[in-house]
Amino acid sequence: MQGASAQGLLFAIGAAVAAAAFIGIVFVANALLSPRRPNSSKGAPFECGLEPAGQPWSAQRMRFATVAMLLVLFDAEAVLLFAVATRLRGSLVALIEVGLFVLFLAGGLFYAWRKGALEWR
């Protein structure tokens, strides 16, 4: 049994070394074989073949990221609620714990609502 374990470990190490070597070979080949002729048209931002509209480095609004983070947060907690709900099995203590968790979630949602995080401007 010990020989099979060592053989599996050697296989895993060999696969990792082979993968790292392949990645290294690809990067070295790219550095050696790729043409290097920079010019202004290659350095310009690309917008579907059209001339760029506006400044290329304008400030982006983080509104979408806030809404996406809230969505992921509450979706993950909803999945956890479904997982816990299957294990309640009539336990009063578990029901109280889940109820407190839901109240905590509702408080977070109410806070986000009051701060205006859910309004799309």
Summary of the structure (lengths in Angstrom):
residues: 121
radius of gyration: 27.2
end to end distance: 64.7
largest distance: 72.2
contacts: 204
relative contact order: 0.06
helix: 68%
strand: 2%
